[in-house]
Amino acid sequence: MPIIGINLMVWNGQVGAAELALLPQIKKMGYDSVEIPVFAPATLALAELQAALHEHELTCTVSTAMPSDCNLIDAACRDAGVDFLRRVIDIAAKLGASLICGPLAAPVGERRGRGYTEAEWDSCVLGLQAAGQLAADRGITLALEPLNRFETFIVNTVADGVRLMNAVDNPAVGLLLDTFHMHIEEKSTAAAIRHAGQHLKHFHASENDRGTVGTGQVAWPSVFGALRDIDYSGQIVVESFGHAIPELAGAACVWRSLAASPAALANGSIQYLHKHLA
């Protein structure tokens, strides 16, 4: 049974007292890990979070996304993008997290009315190489997430992601695959997972409508079979988020509740995963 985690964005995009109070409930549901959203590294209550994770015997990973004023794809912004990732890497190291994931190349929702240029691609490679070395020095892996075409114009498919990883050529940089995005962009989610192979470092279980895992159109048996085929040994993390997070809701076009409650989504998802991964 792989380690199963849940992203706290199911509840909120910030981590404060209310989110820390959820940790015992999350542990009781059967989760062994939580994914901590870190969008503003300087505002995170680090000591309180460290203590709460330890108290409730939860490990963690970190998710992040580029802020609007920096990226890795424009040469003029690349240094700022790498510096942002450096700050997130520092937070992850202090939390004991060995992995940082998310759309690490450009802000979510940024589109330019065209596909990416060769210069943008080359800049992304250089940025990931630089950030990857910073991560490797702290014993941390970066897992870049391909997003669907409505949320970004660079790295939409697993094939793009694999080509990018081959260019970056750093074992500390790999891919996060998310079934929501693959359900939109791939001909076969299972085939895409197999194509990712050794580059797959992290996995998000997310329904096609971002609702409770197992209640939608994602072909979960073939997904689990593909993960077994490539001997995937990383975490499987339930990810969803609702319209209560305005920054994400606007970028990802989430305007309605996706389950009866965040707790119902979390509980239903882990029950399904435990049943089918046992």
DOPA-256523 format. One line per 5 residues: their letters; for each residue y, z, x of N, C-alpha, C. Coordinates in steps of 0.001 Angstrom, whole numbers, plus 500000, padded with zeros to 6 digits. Each point is the difference from the previous one (the first is absolute). Layout:
A> Y/Z/X/Y/Z/X/Y/Z/X | ...
//
This chain:
MPIIG> 498799/500000/500847/501201/500000/499153/501252/500000/500883 | 500847/499000/499848/501251/499991/500785/500942/501098/499551 | 500937/500340/500867/501058/500922/499593/500851/499305/498940 | 500229/500694/498896/500813/499454/498922/501308/500775/499928 | 501097/499265/500034/501316/500608/499939/500793/499467/498827
INLMV> 501168/500545/499804/500897/499514/498956/501430/500049/500530 | 500744/498952/499695/501390/499936/500419/500856/500832/499048 | 500850/500846/500545/500834/500851/499156/501005/499210/499180 | 500143/498696/500287/500871/499169/499167/499458/499837/498585 | 498745/500380/499760/499514/500074/498621/500917/500913/499187
WNGQV> 500575/501011/500678/500906/500934/499336/501466/499715/500327 | 500296/499826/501290/501408/499864/500381/500097/499365/501379 | 501164/499442/500297/500221/499375/501293/500548/500951/501035 | 500320/501223/499593/500477/501028/500922/498981/501134/500031 | 500015/500769/501066/499085/501131/500107/500826/501270/500084
GAAEL> 500012/500739/498889/500722/501264/499949/499112/501090/499439 | 500612/501052/499514/499237/501150/499507/499060/499617/498860 | 500464/499138/499099/499160/499613/498863/498762/499250/500452 | 500151/499159/501014/498862/499226/500498/499037/500892/500786 | 500532/500935/500774/499139/500920/500732/499187/500863/499037
ALLPQ> 500588/500309/498843/499291/500803/499000/498821/499245/499391 | 499973/498673/500169/498894/499198/499472/498760/500051/500898 | 500150/500413/501247/498902/499879/500955/498738/500756/499589 | 500092/501226/499480/498754/500647/499575/499302/499261/498863 | 500779/499420/499078/499416/499212/498914/499311/498753/500543
IKKMG> 500635/499357/500976/499431/498798/500615/498686/500338/500706 | 499985/501116/500716/498774/500435/500678/498902/500317/498983 | 500355/500656/498929/499019/500368/498981/499383/498771/499344 | 500789/498920/499863/499465/498761/499428/498900/499401/500872 | 500039/500302/501300/499000/499468/500918/500553/499149/501114
YDSVE> 501305/499875/500083/500608/499250/501102/499968/500827/501279 | 499764/499326/501114/499993/500666/501292/501227/499672/500843 | 500813/499049/499517/501144/499553/500778/501123/499596/499056 | 501208/500132/500485/501160/499504/499260/500782/499065/500903 | 500604/498995/499381/500860/499087/500740/501443/500393/499726
IPVFA> 500714/500292/501070/501358/500531/499906/500999/498858/500105 | 500815/499750/498954/501042/498972/500134/501147/500514/500871 | 500318/499226/501035/501104/500366/500906/500956/498821/500061 | 501048/500064/499195/501007/498947/499978/501279/500422/500707 | 500231/501297/500058/501181/500549/500685/499513/501137/500887
PATLA> 499569/499695/501224/499356/500998/500856/500805/501284/500184 | 501316/499877/500060/500829/501177/500294/500012/501004/498856 | 499635/499584/498779/500106/500892/498838/498704/500716/499663 | 498923/499707/500695/498701/500572/499671/499938/501473/500425 | 499553/500849/499055/499841/501427/500300/498690/500179/500760
LAELQ> 500055/499754/501288/498799/499860/500814/499187/501294/500076 | 500639/501112/500280/499271/501263/500165/499286/500393/498712 | 500674/499867/498873/499392/500347/498719/498814/499101/499689 | 500133/498714/500315/498918/499060/499749/498801/500304/500897 | 500255/500264/501273/498914/500356/500924/499235/501219/499490
AALHE> 500729/501010/499573/499366/501228/499531/499179/499760/498740 | 500526/499198/499079/499294/499747/498740/498734/499193/500222 | 500055/499011/500876/498805/499214/500306/498924/500888/500609 | 500395/500868/500909/499045/500904/500638/499404/500972/498980 | 500837/500558/499160/499538/500987/499020/498950/499419/499066
HELTC> 500208/498753/499597/499116/499397/499004/498947/499082/500619 | 499898/500037/501319/498956/499286/500741/499981/498511/499661 | 501179/499404/500070/500161/498571/499765/500462/499319/501285 | 499361/498897/500344/500517/499165/501069/501050/499067/499403 | 500661/499213/500842/501011/499107/499461/500105/498714/500796
TVSTA> 500485/498987/499329/500513/498788/500616/501453/499869/499557 | 500711/499053/500583/501415/499803/499680/500214/498571/499536 | 500747/499838/498923/500420/498660/499584/501505/499897/500119 | 500460/498790/500315/501430/499793/500153/500330/498553/499668 | 501267/499688/500003/500475/498631/499786/501351/499866/500680
MPSDC> 500276/498799/500446/501275/499770/500677/501188/500248/499068 | 501009/500735/500463/501226/500137/499210/500766/498684/499963 | 500973/499941/499142/500687/498728/499740/500812/499490/501190 | 500321/500889/500949/500890/499586/501091/499268/499647/501290 | 498659/499908/499959/499299/499605/501214/498674/499329/499656
NLIDA> 499453/499283/500962/498723/499315/499826/499475/499637/501388 | 498829/499374/500025/499458/499507/501266/500102/498487/500121 | 500471/499316/498961/499913/498540/499969/501263/499291/500455 | 501106/500714/500102/501233/499417/500516/500283/500609/501369 | 500230/499165/500990/500217/500502/501362/501128/501023/500051
ACRDA> 501037/499790/499193/501147/500901/500026/499690/501359/499378 | 498975/500081/499169/499645/501246/499314/498750/500648/500563 | 499314/499302/500890/498673/500454/500437/500047/501361/500697 | 500958/500210/500890/500072/501279/500699/500180/501152/499013 | 500822/499788/498965/500193/501032/498980/498708/500251/499238
GVDFL> 499246/498937/499723/498724/500149/499325/499003/500782/500835 | 499928/499694/501286/499101/500733/500896/500430/501460/500100 | 501298/500250/500042/500486/501378/500082/499659/500770/498731 | 500097/499349/498846/499589/500662/498751/498528/500387/500069 | 499156/499076/500451/498576/500307/500103/499741/501103/501024
RRVID> 500804/500029/501068/499861/501086/500984/500200/501356/499345 | 500985/500102/499121/500264/501264/499319/498873/500370/499036 | 499441/499008/499332/498863/500265/499112/498770/500409/500815 | 499800/499355/501144/498890/500359/500896/500135/501457/500433 | 501194/500434/500297/500225/501388/500412/499613/500964/498883
IAAKL> 500376/499671/498763/499633/500827/498847/498487/500036/499841 | 499356/498834/500069/498549/499928/499824/499287/500843/501048 | 500462/499928/501239/499377/500772/501068/500108/501496/499728 | 501143/500445/499525/500188/501420/499711/499141/500454/498827 | 499714/499092/499065/499152/500338/498854/498515/499910/500335
GASLI> 499681/499464/501176/498604/499805/500343/499399/498765/499351 | 500834/499100/499517/499524/498758/499387/499705/498984/501098 | 498862/499342/499902/499635/499011/501018/500318/498578/499570 | 500589/499829/498802/500265/498644/499508/501278/499960/499179 | 500769/498934/500217/501203/499680/499220/499783/498631/499384
CGPLA> 500237/499887/498703/499740/498723/499333/501173/499586/499130 | 499971/498728/499607/500997/499489/499077/500518/498635/500420 | 500974/499496/499273/500634/498720/500358/500973/500216/501150 | 499512/499850/501190/500749/500401/501199/500909/498907/500551 | 499952/498795/499426/500750/498887/500583/501398/499844/499418
APVGE> 500133/500200/498694/501277/499748/499324/500075/500872/498756 | 501200/500256/499486/500133/500829/498800/499264/499399/498803 | 499408/500849/499186/499333/499549/498778/501031/499372/499075 | 499672/498855/499467/500887/499317/499066/500916/498984/500645 | 500026/499955/501334/500856/499023/500678/499327/498637/500005
RRGRG> 500684/499027/499431/499526/498612/499991/501182/499107/500372 | 499700/498858/500591/501071/499134/500495/499926/498598/499411 | 499260/499858/498923/499931/498707/499326/499209/498957/500768 | 499164/500449/500930/499212/499082/500839/498922/500805/500689 | 499109/499315/500687/499034/500687/500840/500637/500436/501306
YTEAE> 499248/500733/500793/500534/500498/501260/500112/498875/501030 | 500913/500169/500925/500186/499033/501070/499185/500434/501224 | 499840/499088/500940/499292/500324/501235/500725/501095/500758 | 501328/499972/499974/500774/501030/500696/499770/501374/499371 | 499932/500054/498676/499747/501269/499321/498603/500525/500329
WDSCV> 499042/499099/500017/498633/500388/500349/499931/500541/501424 | 500607/499290/500940/499978/500425/501400/500693/501344/500186 | 501097/500215/499278/500698/501278/500087/499117/501123/499459 | 499273/499725/498923/499098/500992/499422/498919/500383/501002 | 499448/499024/500695/498984/500271/501019/500567/500918/501070
LGLQA> 501191/499682/500499/500612/500824/501045/500275/501422/499491 | 500479/500103/498771/500292/501314/499429/498749/500851/499851 | 498918/499388/499520/498756/500749/499835/499381/500361/501347 | 500163/499147/500981/499510/500344/501333/500737/501219/500552 | 501308/500026/499824/500792/501127/500500/499673/501282/499237
AGQLA> 499963/499902/498659/499692/501185/499192/498559/500440/500213 | 499097/499045/500189/498609/500326/500234/499793/500794/501268 | 500770/499684/501037/499886/500760/501245/500499/501423/499803 | 501088/500160/499251/500495/501345/499696/498958/500798/499226 | 499335/499338/499043/498969/500672/499206/498799/500367/500865
ADRGI> 499560/499054/500823/498839/500245/500854/500235/501184/500926 | 501220/500135/500487/500324/501101/500903/499861/501365/499313 | 500054/500010/498661/499861/501249/499241/498645/500099/499311 | 499100/499067/500287/498680/500023/499382/500009/499611/498537 | 500927/499138/499622/500190/499613/498599/499783/498502/499836
TLALE> 499422/499626/498874/499799/498597/499650/501035/499581/498966 | 500551/498807/500162/500873/499383/498995/499171/499007/499188 | 500092/500089/498686/499264/499084/499125/500996/499270/499106 | 500217/498724/500298/500957/499184/499251/499362/499499/498719 | 500740/500042/498923/499501/499629/498679/500520/498625/499572
PLNRF> 499130/499017/499805/500440/498760/499357/500384/500286/498540 | 501177/499548/499604/500467/500167/498619/499965/498667/499276 | 499957/500063/498692/500002/498759/499222/501345/499286/500099 | 500000/498755/499617/501153/499113/500213/501246/500431/499239 | 499842/500845/498979/501148/500452/499225/500707/501180/500660
ETFIV> 499387/500569/501042/500565/501161/500672/500431/499726/501436 | 499500/498899/500581/500420/499632/501349/499715/498521/500225 | 500607/499441/501022/499746/498595/500318/499254/499849/501321 | 499631/501121/500599/499286/499937/501276/498728/500846/499894 | 498897/499446/500407/498675/500644/499976/499597/500347/498565
NTVAD> 499626/498975/499243/499523/500182/498633/498482/500078/499906 | 499295/499339/500900/498552/499905/499890/499313/500696/501177 | 498716/500269/499804/499228/500588/501087/499911/499031/501175 | 499895/498709/499713/499967/499005/501080/501266/500078/500844 | 501166/500150/499354/501252/500199/500745/499916/501262/500847
GVRLM> 499485/501061/499388/499912/501262/500704/499103/499938/501225 | 498861/499329/499862/499081/499864/501129/500647/499187/501116 | 500690/498922/499623/500674/499181/501012/501066/500813/500723 | 500704/500843/499260/501020/500841/500608/499365/501015/500940 | 498901/500625/499574/499339/500984/500858/499467/499360/501279
NAVDN> 499487/498788/499881/499522/499297/501195/501142/499739/500976 | 501187/499725/499466/501159/499754/500859/500505/501299/500630 | 500001/501082/499231/500472/501293/500518/499040/500533/501060 | 498712/499875/499727/498950/500305/500993/500128/501414/500560 | 500068/500968/499098/500072/501409/500395/499072/500779/499076
PAVGL> 498984/500687/500524/499067/500720/499130/500646/501109/499190 | 501230/500395/500350/500711/501016/499234/500742/499411/498809 | 499905/498686/499801/500657/499329/498869/498945/499229/499224 | 499897/500290/498725/499024/499328/499157/500548/499772/498609 | 499086/499854/499039/500384/499658/498640/499661/501111/499010
LLDTF> 500862/500169/499037/499721/500721/498763/499813/498947/498918 | 498860/500010/499325/499798/499095/498866/500066/500789/498706 | 500624/499391/499004/500244/500631/498709/499462/499079/498914 | 499123/500521/499153/499358/499148/498996/500988/499437/498982 | 501104/500693/499743/501008/499451/499092/500552/498688/500539
HMHIE> 500412/500006/501246/500576/498795/500592/498943/498908/500178 | 498801/500390/500412/498943/499002/500175/499614/499367/498680 | 500076/500761/498922/499661/499449/498684/500943/498864/499617 | 501210/500029/500534/500980/498943/499732/499844/498833/500973 | 499790/500291/501281/500135/498976/501038/498696/499378/500487
EKSTA> 498872/500672/499828/498759/499505/500595/499128/499272/498983 | 499267/498996/500471/498997/499349/499156/498849/500960/499713 | 499633/500798/501004/498928/500986/499880/500397/501224/500801 | 500156/501127/499317/500337/501231/500700/498915/500376/501000 | 498744/499867/499595/498895/500357/500892/499997/499130/501246
AAIRH> 500198/498699/499829/500030/499101/501157/501174/500330/500914 | 501135/500382/499422/501170/500363/500805/499719/501254/500822 | 499333/500965/499407/499644/501217/500731/499092/499653/501179 | 499016/499152/499749/499096/499613/501087/500757/499246/501089 | 500981/499195/499606/500787/499265/500998/500825/500957/500846
AGQHL> 500491/501062/499404/500785/500992/500752/499145/500658/501078 | 498758/500290/499664/499060/500536/500981/500544/501161/500797 | 499945/499892/501320/500388/501094/500895/501483/500331/499919 | 500803/499117/499440/501435/500276/499887/500317/500986/498876 | 499037/500234/499100/500253/500889/498861/499968/501453/500457
KHFHA> 501132/500668/499911/500126/501386/500449/500182/500984/498843 | 500406/499501/498821/500326/500890/498881/499849/499205/498720 | 499730/500695/498887/499717/499287/498751/500611/500746/498821 | 500729/499253/499156/500564/500543/498774/499227/499496/498795 | 499490/500938/499224/499348/499678/498725/501062/500054/498915
SENDR> 500301/498832/499436/501062/499899/499001/499615/498944/498985 | 500027/500354/498736/499607/499040/498965/500986/498827/499915 | 499578/498944/499311/500850/498817/499879/501309/500319/499281 | 500010/501039/499157/501236/500404/499317/500564/501288/500583 | 499444/500436/501113/500337/501252/500670/499653/501230/499161
GTVGT> 499127/499839/499029/499546/501135/499204/498807/500687/500643 | 499274/500774/499202/498861/500775/500485/498927/499081/500575 | 499523/500325/501186/498951/499209/500647/498771/499951/499095 | 499484/498779/499807/498817/499820/499179/500280/499620/498563 | 501273/499913/499619/500336/499686/498607/500571/498596/499831
GQVAW> 500061/499228/501086/500633/498687/499929/499077/498876/500406 | 500586/498972/500625/499283/498767/500296/499457/499903/501426 | 500323/500934/500864/499495/499928/501374/498471/500100/499978 | 499341/499119/500739/498530/499962/500067/499527/501021/501022 | 499994/501262/499625/499738/501083/500946/498631/499921/500662
PSVFG> 498915/499668/499291/498710/499937/500709/500008/499036/501191 | 500656/498852/499841/500053/499063/501127/500941/500493/501089 | 501051/500718/499616/500903/500601/500984/499242/501012/500855 | 499271/500903/499354/499253/501015/500745/498922/499357/500859 | 499379/498948/499484/498988/499297/500778/500582/499375/501252
ALRDI> 501189/499413/499882/500646/499382/501170/500387/501050/501026 | 500476/501149/499554/500345/501075/500937/498755/500467/500754 | 498880/500075/499302/498752/500364/500685/499580/498908/500982 | 500196/498758/499623/499585/498884/500858/500702/500024/501350 | 501260/500449/500024/500741/500010/501269/499963/501378/500663
DYSGQ> 499177/500902/499443/499874/501359/500547/501351/500710/500052 | 500762/499852/498935/501304/500645/499942/499826/501512/500033 | 500713/500663/500899/499856/501439/500168/501303/500762/499765 | 501027/499300/499532/501274/500667/499748/500053/500647/498629 | 501179/500489/499641/500186/500640/498704/500140/498966/498884
IVVES> 499681/500429/498786/500335/499259/498787/501004/500864/499251 | 501183/499468/499804/501106/500774/499430/500428/499391/498669 | 500025/500814/498969/500498/499569/498694/501513/499890/500089 | 500516/498828/499608/501457/499813/500025/500475/499448/498673 | 501005/500621/499480/500732/499490/498849/501375/500656/500055
FGHAI> 500905/499547/499193/501273/500681/499848/500624/499525/498700 | 500851/500835/499469/500559/499697/498690/501481/499714/500031 | 500534/499832/498801/501409/499649/499873/500914/501178/500307 | 499418/501175/500263/500820/501161/500336/500558/499927/501416 | 499520/499040/500808/500504/499842/501362/500886/498759/500023
PELAG> 501303/500141/499796/500839/498815/499787/500002/499009/501151 | 499947/500496/501252/500032/499086/501136/498781/499083/500003 | 498846/500571/499702/498772/499217/499988/499840/499219/498707 | 500410/500595/498903/499857/499323/498717/500772/498686/499986 | 501182/500002/500571/500786/498784/500034/499383/498935/500884
AACVW> 499496/500404/501162/499427/499034/500936/498671/499457/499515 | 499184/500865/499379/498652/499601/499584/499910/499666/498522 | 501133/500068/499289/500056/499609/498584/499050/500826/499143 | 500095/501314/500124/499219/500907/499163/500961/500631/498995 | 499825/499633/498732/500959/500434/498984/499384/500942/498965
RSLAA> 498708/500273/500092/499318/500774/498965/498988/500938/500634 | 499573/500988/499223/498966/500903/500464/498683/499244/500102 | 499217/500293/501035/498766/499280/500266/498758/500804/499619 | 500202/501241/499586/498905/500853/499541/500626/501081/499125 | 499147/500792/499356/500524/501053/499131/500873/500971/500777
SPAAL> 499657/500234/501261/500779/500869/500873/499550/499737/501426 | 500803/500364/500993/499533/499869/501383/498698/500754/500258 | 499880/501196/499433/498770/500780/500204/498800/499294/499390 | 500178/499382/498837/498891/499268/499365/499581/498818/500862 | 500978/499298/500579/499681/498882/500884/499239/500487/501229
ANGSI> 500473/501085/500591/499359/500532/501200/498582/500462/499711 | 499817/500727/498910/498688/500543/499674/499021/498898/499604 | 500450/499073/499176/499118/498903/499592/499599/499123/501165 | 500924/499783/500918/499723/499134/501154/498952/500618/500916 | 500134/501286/500302/499031/500583/500932/498635/500168/499345
QYLHK> 499978/500234/498705/498703/500063/499327/499284/498661/500104 | 500733/498916/499813/499394/498670/500112/499532/499731/501426 | 500829/500319/500977/499643/499741/501390/498802/500838/500442 | 499967/501272/499617/498857/500840/500353/498713/499454/499386 | 500075/499546/498783/498814/499481/499311/499461/498748/500683
HLA> 500897/499131/500449/499570/498689/500484/499895/499921/501524 | 500460/501026/500701/499870/500002/501458/498945/500977/500486 | 499444/500771/499091/498993/501002/500387/498774/499339/500607
//
